[in-house]
C-alpha cells in the first residue's frame, strides 16, 4: 500500500516587509467596504501587461489569497501564471514611490518600465 504526500503549493508571490507595511498603510485609509488589496496584470502599455494594485470589496472565487499583518492581499486568478515566483517590494526615494516587482517570468519590459511581456 503506497501513500502519497501532498506538498504545499508555493505562494504565487512573495511580499517583502516593506510591501506588507505599505499594504497595512493602504488598508488603514481604505474606502468603506474594502476587504483588501488586489494585484492584477491587465493588458496595457508598450509590452502588453502591466501591474495594477487596487482595493477590492469582495474576494473572487479563484483569486490567490495572502494574509499579511496589515490586511488581505489578493492576486487575480488570471494573473497568477504570470507572477509565480515573483517578489513584490515597496520602494521610496527622493523622486518616486511605488511597488516594484522582480518577476522571473518577464521576458522583457518597455523602456519606461510600465509594462512587461512573458
C-alpha positions, 0 to 999 in steps of 0.5 A: 500500500503506497501513500502519497504526500501532498506538498504545499503549493508555493505562494504565487508571490512573495511580499517583502516587509516593506510591501506588507507595511505599505499594504497595512498603510493602504488598508488603514485609509481604505474606502468603506467596504474594502476587504483588501488589496488586489494585484492584477496584470491587465493588458496595457502599455508598450509590452502588453501587461502591466501591474495594477494594485487596487482595493477590492470589496469582495474576494473572487472565487479563484483569486490567490489569497495572502494574509499579511499583518496589515490586511488581505492581499489578493492576486487575480486568478488570471494573473497568477501564471504570470507572477509565480515566483515573483517578489513584490517590494515597496520602494521610496526615494527622493523622486518616486514611490511605488511597488516594484516587482522582480518577476522571473517570468518577464521576458522583457519590459518597455523602456519606461518600465510600465509594462512587461511581456512573458 
